[in-house]
Amino acid sequence: MLKDLRSLNYKEMQTEIINLGFPKFRVNQIFSWIHEKCVDSFDEMTNLSKDMRGKLSEHFYISKLTINTKLVSKVDETVKYLFVLSDGEYVESVVMKYKYGYSICISTQVGCKMGCKFCASAIGGFVRQLSVGEMLSEIYTAQNDLNIKINHLVLMGTGEPLDNYENVVKMLELISDENGQNMSMRHISLSTCGLVPKIYDLAKLKYGITLSVSLHAPNNNIRSKSMPINNTYDIDELLKACRYYSEHTGRRISFEYAMIKDVNDSDEYALELANRLKGMLCHVNLIPVNNVKETDYVKSSVERQKKFIDILSSRGITATVRRTLGSDINASCGQLRASKRNK
Ligand code: SAH
């Protein structure tokens, strides 16, 4: 069976290439074609002989995505891709332009097992894990297509990154490899619904990536109703893991809180949240909940959002409302893939 060269780290690639009888210096060349110049085929590796390229293609392939749909926002240049994988499955990625450069939000799984009630990605259930090479290809394909250098990465698309832990960690190593894209770990955020044991594992790696935690509720009662994971790891366990993460890495935790009208947005809940987060190195990111066709959650009003922030701030917890990008192109996670499936 052919192996995906894009899913191998430097050491693995070195072993494979040397086993094929290639001299060692070829490893750097091939690594650079795949992870620095981001080519999708052996034919583009012009400093290798035809024989060498032929030999590579007898043993390997390079995972590759095809662009099925590309939507460019007229309001803020956000670009949303719907990619097709080699088995015909779809994944989404979004490229956003900020003052500091380009950022990409990628998917880590096809579908998701977590079943959060407000989330479009949960609707069709879980299909499969994305490989290391497929996740990297989301970044490389977008970068090639737009002819830009992407220097920030968020794992906040479809899927639960910590439920694809090994592949995600390997992907993080590769995207930050100095012989490849050399992306700074400090420019990477990983968002989780709260797989507690994996938060500890990630903390121990001391990568310095930002951990975003989808909290969305001030107490177990509310959280368990919309997030099944809360029945396995409750808020106290989750926050203990978050404290451990920030103490171990020195990084501030970013808590995601989708504001849902009459569900989690009252003054009382803001106070409860502030008490829970007291003393933690953290920031609260309020997200006006996106209306997903299949759910009946409604956004909180702007006044509600402001009041919620005021209460948190007055208790020493910094909070902001997340800026919405690409609102005209369905840029939130899962929406495009879901619309494809419903056709
Ligand atoms: N599984 C990971 C990452 C994917 S979801 C996680 O749970 O964090 C990315 C973010 O979008 C999460 O914070 C998620 O809770 C949030 N989200 C999902 N559906 C949403 C919706 N309808 N409105 C607002 N935020 C939503």
Residues whose N, C-alpha, C, O or C-beta is under 5 A from the ligand:
A	BS01	SAH	F118 C119 A120 L155 M156 G157 G159 E160 P161 S191 T192 C193 S214 E256 A258 I287 P288 V289 N290 V292
